[in-house]
Structures are given as C-alpha cells and as structure tokens.
Amino acid sequence: MDHGLPSRRTVNAVGGRLRARDIAVGTRLWTLDGLRTAQTSVTHVVAATARATVEVVTGHTAFSVAAGLPLATPDGWVRAEDAAGTAVAWTHARQLCRERLTFRMGYAFGYFVGATCADGTVGKNYVSLVVNDEAFAARYARSLRKGLASHLILGDRWAARGTFRPEHHDADPVESGWVTVEAVRPRVAPGKPFTLYSYRLRPHPTFLVNGHLVREAE
C-alpha cells in the first residue's frame, strides 16, 4: 500500500489530534472545504504493511506518509513522493485547537477568541480569556505576572469613552493557504515494516495531516 499513514502519525481529529492507528469508523476529522475548515467522518479503515515511506518537509513542519498519498496543490493532486518544490494546501488551524468557547461581546470579540484558540468566561462587564500561548497573551496584556496562567481580561466599557470609531472586520476569516514543500526524503523501515492506515471518508474524501490537506485513496 502506498497511500496510507504510519501508525504513529497524528491526524487532525475533531477534539484533538489522534494517531493514525487510533482512528476508527465514526471518528470525525478536520478537512478543508474551499477556503474554510469542515468536518468529515471515517466510514472505513484499512491497515497494511510497507517497507518504505517518505518524509515531507514543508515551511511549517515535517511529517511521514506513504509515497503515494495525494497532496493538494494549486494544479490538482500530486503524490507525496513527487511534491518537492510544489505548494500544498495548508491551514493555520484555528478550529483544530481543542474545542473553545466563542464570545461575541462588543467589538470583534468573536473573531479574537476564535483566532487565538482561547477559552474563558463571561462576566457582567468583561470577558476573561485563557490563552494557550502565554507569549501571545503577553503581547496583548503586558500586565501579566511571570509564572502565572495566561489570563487576559477584556472590559466592555471602552465604547462609552467616546473614542470608538465603528469599523467592519470579517469575523469569519479565510482559514486555508499554501505552503511550499521544501524536501521529500525517503524513509526505509530498519526492521519490521511500517504499518500504514488509510481511510474512507464522508461527506468529504479529504482530511488534514498536521494541517496539510490530503485525500483518501481512490
């Protein structure tokens, strides 16, 4: 089989990443539908062995897949082993974080929470966010004390100060993009062969591996 995923390769499943070997019928996976993320479900799982895979190195990460796994490019689908130097579909994966609450209090809060994969609570006059990346939170809240959890408090009374200028900002931004495949490296099993897993999916025949769009085998 030349189109599956090694058993330990993680896939972007709804609710958090799963290893290829842990995906079962009924598992929901993330994919791209045009410019937006979408969900698809596994309807069939096949496991087979192979002596070799390839490591695909992009501008964001490296991941190992079967040589024939199709990757999405602007010109159509290309086998992973032939993808060096091409652009492949990728998502920054704001929805691929763990499930998060989205608050829409006031100006662009819904966009802010969604884009940062934050979680939190709503108070009477504020939104309390818990941000996964403390370095990110620090850029927006310089009052953070070192060593504590990254909490960002956003008040909603600023509009009454008289300095507010209404603006329109898209709260549903484009989630897909392109990233260049910098190298494709062969990997040969040193001992026992690799176990590769492939899936059938509905309604979309595609899914995301480390944020990169791939397709089920034909």
C-alpha positions in Angstrom: 0.0 0.0 0.0 1.4 3.4 -1.0 -1.3 5.8 0.2 -1.6 5.4 4.0 -0.2 6.9 7.2 2.3 5.4 9.6 0.7 4.2 12.8 2.1 7.0 15.0 1.5 9.8 12.5 -1.0 12.2 14.1 -4.1 13.3 12.2 -6.2 16.4 12.9 -9.3 14.9 14.5 -12.2 16.9 15.9 -11.5 17.4 19.6 -7.7 16.9 19.3 -5.0 15.1 17.4 -5.1 11.3 17.1 -2.5 8.8 16.0 -3.4 7.1 12.7 -3.8 3.7 14.4 -6.3 5.1 16.9 -8.7 6.4 14.3 -11.8 4.2 13.9 -15.1 4.1 12.0 -17.1 7.1 13.1 -14.1 9.3 14.0 -14.6 12.9 12.8 -11.7 14.5 11.1 -10.9 18.1 10.0 -10.6 18.9 6.4 -10.9 21.9 4.1 -13.9 22.7 2.0 -12.8 25.6 -0.2 -11.4 28.3 2.0 -12.9 27.0 5.2 -12.4 24.2 7.6 -15.0 21.5 7.7 -15.7 18.1 9.3 -15.8 14.7 7.7 -16.3 11.2 9.1 -14.4 7.9 8.8 -16.5 5.2 7.2 -13.8 2.5 6.7 -10.3 1.8 7.9 -7.7 -0.3 6.2 -4.3 -1.4 7.6 -1.4 -2.8 5.5 2.4 -3.0 5.7 5.1 -1.3 3.7 8.9 -1.3 3.7 9.2 2.5 2.9 7.5 5.9 3.4 8.6 9.4 2.7 9.1 12.4 5.0 7.5 15.6 3.6 9.2 18.8 4.8 7.2 22.0 4.4 7.7 25.5 5.6 5.8 24.6 8.8 6.6 21.1 9.8 7.7 17.6 8.6 5.5 14.6 8.5 5.9 11.0 7.2 3.3 9.5 4.9 3.2 6.8 2.2 4.9 7.7 -1.0 1.6 7.7 -3.0 -0.5 9.7 -0.6 -2.2 12.6 -2.6 -1.4 16.1 -1.5 -3.5 19.1 -2.7 -1.7 21.6 -4.9 -3.0 24.6 -7.0 -2.8 22.4 -10.1 -4.5 19.3 -8.6 -3.4 16.3 -6.6 0.2 15.1 -6.5 1.8 12.1 -4.9 3.8 12.9 -1.8 7.0 11.5 -3.3 6.7 13.9 -6.2 5.8 17.0 -4.2 9.2 18.6 -3.7 9.2 22.3 -4.7 5.4 22.5 -5.1 2.9 24.4 -3.0 0.4 22.4 -1.0 -2.8 23.3 0.8 -2.4 24.1 4.5 -4.5 25.6 7.2 -3.4 27.6 10.3 -6.0 25.5 12.0 -7.7 27.9 14.5 -10.5 25.3 14.6 -8.1 22.5 15.0 -7.3 23.5 18.6 -9.3 21.9 21.4 -12.9 22.9 21.4 -13.2 26.5 22.6 -15.9 29.0 23.6 -16.6 31.9 21.3 -17.9 35.1 22.9 -19.3 37.9 20.8 -19.4 40.7 23.4 -18.8 44.0 21.7 -16.2 44.7 19.0 -14.8 41.7 17.2 -14.6 39.5 20.4 -15.8 36.5 18.4 -13.0 36.9 15.9 -10.4 37.4 18.7 -11.4 34.4 20.7 -11.7 32.1 17.6 -8.4 33.3 16.1 -6.5 32.7 19.3 -7.9 29.4 20.3 -8.8 30.9 23.6 -11.3 29.7 26.3 -12.7 31.6 29.2 -15.8 33.0 30.9 -18.1 36.0 30.5 -18.6 38.4 33.4 -21.0 41.3 33.6 -18.7 43.8 32.1 -15.8 41.8 30.9 -14.6 38.6 29.1 -11.9 36.5 30.8 -9.8 34.5 28.3 -7.4 31.7 28.9 -5.0 31.6 26.0 -2.9 28.6 25.1 0.2 30.6 24.2 1.5 32.7 27.0 3.9 34.6 24.7 0.9 35.5 22.6 -1.2 36.6 25.5 1.7 38.8 26.8 1.7 40.8 23.6 -1.9 41.8 24.4 -1.7 42.0 28.2 1.6 43.4 29.4 0.4 43.3 33.0 0.7 39.5 33.1 2.7 38.4 36.1 5.5 35.9 35.3 4.8 32.3 36.1 1.0 32.6 36.3 -1.5 31.2 33.9 -2.2 33.4 30.8 -5.4 35.2 31.6 -6.4 38.2 29.6 -9.3 40.4 30.8 -11.1 42.4 28.2 -13.5 45.1 29.5 -16.5 46.2 27.5 -16.9 49.8 28.8 -14.4 51.3 26.5 -17.1 52.2 24.0 -18.5 54.7 26.5 -15.3 56.7 26.4 -16.3 58.5 23.2 -13.2 57.3 21.3 -14.8 54.4 19.5 -14.9 54.5 15.7 -17.2 51.8 14.2 -15.3 49.6 11.7 -16.2 46.4 9.9 -13.9 43.4 10.4 -14.6 40.0 9.0 -15.2 37.7 11.9 -15.1 34.6 9.7 -11.6 34.8 8.1 -10.1 32.6 5.4 -8.6 29.5 7.0 -6.7 28.0 4.1 -3.4 28.9 2.4 -0.4 27.4 0.6 2.9 26.3 1.9 6.0 25.1 -0.1 7.3 21.6 0.2 11.0 22.1 0.8 12.1 18.5 0.6 10.8 14.9 0.3 13.1 12.3 2.0 12.7 8.5 1.6 12.4 6.5 4.8 13.1 2.8 4.8 11.9 0.6 7.7 15.1 -0.5 9.6 13.5 -3.7 10.9 9.9 -4.8 10.7 7.8 -3.0 8.1 5.7 0.1 8.7 2.0 -0.4 9.4 0.1 2.1 7.2 -3.5 3.1 7.8 -5.9 4.5 5.2 -9.5 5.7 5.4 -12.7 6.1 3.5 -14.5 9.3 4.4 -17.9 11.0 4.0 -19.0 13.6 3.1 -15.6 14.9 2.2 -13.0 12.5 0.8 -10.1 14.6 2.3 -8.6 15.2 5.7 -5.8 17.1 7.4 -2.4 15.7 8.5 -0.5 18.3 10.5 -2.7 20.9 8.9 -1.9 19.7 5.4 -4.7 18.6 3.1 -4.5 15.0 1.8 -7.0 12.7 0.1 -8.3 9.2 0.6 -7.0 6.6 -1.8 -9.0 6.1 -5.0 
